[in-house]
Amino acid sequence: MGIRKFCITLILLLFNVAFAHSQEVSLDVPFDLRTERDFANADTLENYIRINKRHQNIEVHFKFDKYNLELDYMGNRGSLEKFSHKVDSIGYSKIDSIVIISQSSPEGIYEHNLMLSRNRANTMRRHILDRHPNLSHLLYVHPDGESWERLREYVKKDTLMKKSTIEKIISIIDADINVGTKKWRMEQLPVYRYLLQTYYPKIRNSTFYILYYSEIIPRKVEPELELIVKEDTPYTTAIFEPIIPITEEWTRQLHLKTNAIGLGMAIANVAIEVDLAKHWSFSLPIYYSAWNYFRSPIKFRTLAVQPEFRYWFKPDNEGWFVGGHFGLAYYNIASNGDYRYQDHNRETPAIGGGIAAGYRTHISKDKRWKMEFTLGGGVYPLHYDKFHNTPNTTEGLMAEDIKKTYWGIDQIAVSFSYAFDFKKKGGNK
């Protein structure tokens, strides 16, 4: 009974820790996005020669939680054709710089959204360079993460909401509070679904700012003054630093799990799974039961472990997987029939192993709560005693000592898990 209480307490404690961790949010504040007006007025050479610096902005949008480019989504194909036409009409010699600013909508985990904006920026960088390789020295990217300012601009110009509603939304956006609290307050608003459907998709974007010069009208200046002008550096190229193309970020995680089928059979269980690398993980489940099912002739008592190495078909260790496992189980089983089966002298557990396959997907927006389906089979040499199953005595008489080999299903699970990130010191923030 002491071990039973310990196992149940351990499971409840671990899942309470997981729930508490899921409430944590980042306090990071994203970089302030420069407005179009800032770019338009960024001409520092105007005092020396008459150069009219202009800009053109073009937007490409992304689906929720995606960074792959879909040409048929929200007019992306037309936007990219417009970009190519504009570059060709301006000419490479007149382009000062092209800045890609990528954003994500303010929902979910901030760190994940920042990674999403990085990947969106680099998706567009690769797309542009594939079609315009001569722009490589003019191209700059700026991942901006969540854009509350963009949401504020859309809300302020909205014509369907009441003025009081708009003021309420803007007060939340401008509030100097924890970003997680800000998101929670937004979600409580009656118009949140309207904002989510109307404006959030527009914020999931990459915007191209093409800064270029029109015809140069020379002034009558001394030659040496003109040399000074040529050595000057345009303002915009000093703001944005080139960024090395970023590959898809991957975070190693620890998963805390429990098998709902086992719990349904009154078998206390908990599992820990650790990501070893992309495509690879290690899982260790533990099962324990030491009680009868209401009556002594019905029981499924066990103490079992089943460590498993898994290979995932996707590099983020999600989706489909296959695994190889080792199994060890002590057992005492009776199903209200004539006999009860128990490992021989309580000293010969089933020892064997097998293979399994399964699928895992997230069930929460922050991708930490997950659901997993697993089915496996294996082979186990067995040495067990067969007893008469009598309800009036603790142990019936032994009827037979049996040795055989079991072939069949040894793993079936519908598991729920919570993922913790392994933080790296000194890494990107």
N, C-alpha and C positions, 0 to 999 in steps of 0.2 A: 504493500500500500504506500510505503514511503517513496519508492521509486516511481510509482504511478503519479503521485502528487507532484513530484519533482519534474517529471516530463511535461505534465500539463501546464504547470507554472512556467516552465522554460519557454514553451510555445507561445503562451499568452504574452510573456514579457518581451520576447523578440519581436512579435508583431506589433506590440504597442510602440516599441522603439522605431519600427519601420513607419508607422503612421505618423509619429511625431516628426520624423525626418522629412516626410512628404510635405509638411507644412512650412519648411524652411524656404526662404527666397533670397535671391541675391540683392545686395544693396548697391551694385554697380550702376552708374548713370551713363548712358550712351553719349558719344561725342556729338556736340551741337552741329547740326547740318546747316551749311551755308545756303542762303537763299539765292534765287536767280539774280536778284538785284546786286548782291555782292559780286557775283561773277561779272555782271555787266559793267560795273564801275571799277574793275580791277586793272585798268590800263594805266600803268605808271610811266609810260613813255610819251604821254600826250603832250608834255611840256617841251619836248624836243623835236618831234616830227609829227605830222598830222596822220595818225593811224587811227582808224575807226575799228576798235575791237568789238566783235559781235559774238553772240552765242546762240546755240540752238539746243534745246533739250528734247530728248526722245525717251519714252518709257517702254520697258518690257516687263510683263507681270508673270508671277509664279503662283502655282496652286498652293494650298495650305500645306505647310511642312515639307515642301518640295523645293529642289534647286535645279532640277533638270529642265531644259528649255523645251516648251511645248508650243510649236508655231501656231497652232489653231486656237490658242487660249487668249481671250481678251484682246484680239487684234495684234498679237505679237508678230505675225508674218508681215503685216503692213508696216509696223513700226520699224522692223529691220530693213525692209525694202526702202523705207524713207531714209534711214540712216545711210545705207549704201549710196543712194542717189545724192544725198547731201554731201557726203565725202567726195564723190566724183565731181559734183558741180563746183565745190570749193577748190579742190586740188590740194595735194599733199603739201605743196610749198607754202600755202597760206594758213595751214592749220597750226595753231600755237600748241594746243594740247587737247586731249580727250579724257575726261574724268568720268569714271563709272562709280556712282554712289548707289550701293545696294542696301535695302532695308527689309525688315520683317515686321509683321503686325505685333502689337504689344499684348501677347497672350502666351501662357505657358512659362517655361523656365528661361530666364534672361540669357544664361550661358549658351543654351541650345540655340536661341534665336540669333545670338552673335555669330555662332558657328554657321548657322543657316545663311546669314547675310554674307559671310566670307565666301561660302561655296557658291552663292548666287553671283557674286562679283566675279569670281574666277571662271564660272561657267560662261559668262558674257565675254570675259577677256579672251578665253580660248576661241569662242565663236567669232569674235571680231578678227583676231589674228589669223584664223584659218582662211578668212576671206580677204583681209587687208593686211598682209604681213609687213607692208611698209610703214604701218602705224606703230610698230613695236616700241620705238623710242619716244613716241608721243602719248602713249597710253598709260593712265594711272588708275588705280582702283582704291576705293575707300569703303570698307564694310562698316555700315553705320549701326547695325543691330536694330533694336526696337525704335520706332519713330513715333513718340508721343506728339511731337510737334506737328508732324504731318496729319495725324488724327485731329489735332486741335484746329488746323486750318480747314479741314473738311467740315467739321462740326460747326465752326463759326460761320461758314457760308451756306449751311443747310437752310432750306426754305420750307421744309415740311414739319419740323419739330417746333414746339412752342419756345418762346424766348426764355421762359423760366427753365425749361429742360436744357436748353443749350448752355445757359449760365451754370446750371448744376454740373453738367459734364465738364465744362472748362474749369470749374473750381476744383474738381477732382484731379484733372490733368495737371493743373498748376500747383496742387498742394505739395508741400514739402514733407512728404511722408514716405515710409517704406514702400518700395515699388510693388511688393506683394500685396500690401494693404490697398494700394491704389487699384490694382487689377481686381481685387475682391470687391471693392466698392463699385467699380464699373459693372461687374457681373450682377450686382444686385439691382441695377437700374432697370425699370420696366422697358426702356428702349434699347437695352443691350443687344438683343437679337437683331434689331434693326441696324445698329452700328456694325454688328458682326457680318451681316449680309451685304450691307451697302458700302461701307468704307474700308473695312479691314482688308478685303481682297485688293483694293487699290494701293494699299501700303506695301504689299508683298511684291516689291519691284526692284528693278535696276534702272536707274536713270542715267542716260549718256548726256553729258554736257560737252558740246563741241565748241571750243573757243577758237576763233579764227579772225583773220584780218581781211578787210576789204582792200581796195587798191590803195597803195601808199602814195601820198601827195608830198613830195619832198619840199622842205623849207630852204630858204637861202641861209644856210648856216656855214660856219667855218668847218673845214674838213675834219679837224681834230675833234670837234664837238660831235660830229656824226660817228666818229670812231667810238666815243664814249657811249653813245646810244647803243651801238651794236654789241658792246660788251655787257650791257645791262641784262639782267635776267628777268623775264616776265614774272609777274607776281604769282600767277597760278602755279607755275612749276616749283615754286618754293614752298607751297602749302602741302602738296600731296607727294609723298614719297612713293617710288615704285615698290610694288609688293611682289615678292617671289610667288609664283603660282602655288596655291595651297591645295594639297591633296585632301581628300575627305578625312575629317578628323574622326578619331575613334577613341572612345574612353573605356578603359578596363573597368568592369563592374563586378560586384559581389551580389549574388541573388539569394535572398532568404525565402524559402518555399515551404509549402505544406500540401499534401495530397488530399483533396476533398473526398476521394473514394475511400482512402484509409480512415479519415475521420468519420465517414459515414458508417464504417464497420467498427467504430469505437476503438480504433488503433491510433494511439498518439503517434504523430510523426512530424519530423522537421527535416529539411534538407538545406545544405549550403552548396551553391555553385559558384565557381570562380572562373572568370575569363583568363585563360592562359596567354592567348594571342588572338589575332584575327582568325576566325574560323575554328578556333579550338577552345574548349572549356573542360573543367573537371567538376563533377557533381557527387556529393556524398549525402544520401538519404539515410535516416535512422528511423526504424519502426519499433514500437514497444506496446505490448498489451499483456496484462496479467490478471484479467478478470473474466468471469463467465458472462454469457448473455442471459441474464435474469435467472437462469437455472443451470445447475452444474453439468447436465448432459450436453449443453450447448456452449461452445467456447472456441475461440481462435486466439490462443495465447502465443505470443511470439516475441523474440528479440532479434531483429534482422538489420543488416547493413548491406548496401549495394552500390559501392563506388563505381563510377562510370566516367570514361573519357568520351567526349563528344566532338564530332566534326560538323560544323555548320556550313551550309552551302552559300550563305551570304557573309561578307566580311564583318558585318556589325553584330554577328552572333544572334541573329533573329531569324524567324521563318523556320524552314525545314532543317532537320539534323539527323545524323545517324550516330550510334554510339556502341561501344563495347564495354561490358560491365562484368564485375566479379560479384558473387553473392554468397552470403553466409547467413543462415537463419536457424535458430533454435525454435522448436514448435511443439505445441500440445493442442490437438485439434479434435473436436467432437461436434457432430451435427444432429444430435438427438437420435442417432441410429443405435445399432447394437454394439458398436465398437468405438473406441477412442484411440488416436494415433499420436505417439510421442517419440521424439528422438531417443535412441537406445541409451538407457541409463542416464538420460539427460546430459550425455557427453559426446554425442555424435551429431552435430548440427548438419544440415544440408549445406554442402559446399560445392559451388560450381560457377557457372557464368554463361553469358550469351550476348546477343546483340539486340539493339532496340532502334526504333525510329520515332520521330515525333515532330511536333510543330509548336512554335511559341509566337505569341503576338501581344502587343501592349493593349491595355484596356483603359488607360487614362491619358489625358492630353499631354502630361509631362513625360510619358513613356516609362514611368517607374513601376507602376502596377501592371503585372502581366499575367497571362493565362497560358497554360502549357498542356498539350495532350501527348501522351507517351504510350507506346505499346512495344513490348519486348518478349523475347523467348529465349530459353536456354536449356542446358542439360545439367542435372544434379544427381550424383550417386547418393542413395539414401540407405540409411540403416536405422530402422525404427521398431518400436515395440507396439504390439496391437493388444489393447485391453478391452475387457467387457465394459460397456458404458452403462453404469448403474447409477440412478439418481440418489440412492439411499446411502451410498458410501463414497468416501473421498476418492478412493482408487479401486476399480474393479480388478478382478484377477487377470493376469496376463494370459493372452490366448496364443500369441505367436511372436517370434522374433523374425523380422523380415529384412531382406536386403534386395534392393532393386534400383533401377536408374529411371529418373523422371525426365521426360522430354516434353516441353510444352511452354505455355505462357508463364513467365516469371515476373512480369512487370506490366502493370496497367495503372495509369495515373491521369487525373485531371487536376493539375496543380495551379495554385495561385501564388504569385511571388511579388516581392518588392526588391528593387535594384538600388544598390548604393554605389556611388562612384568612388574609385580609388583616386585620391588627390595626389598630384605630383608637386613637390616643392620646386619652386623656381621655374615652373613652366609658364605657358601662356595663360593669361587671365582674361 
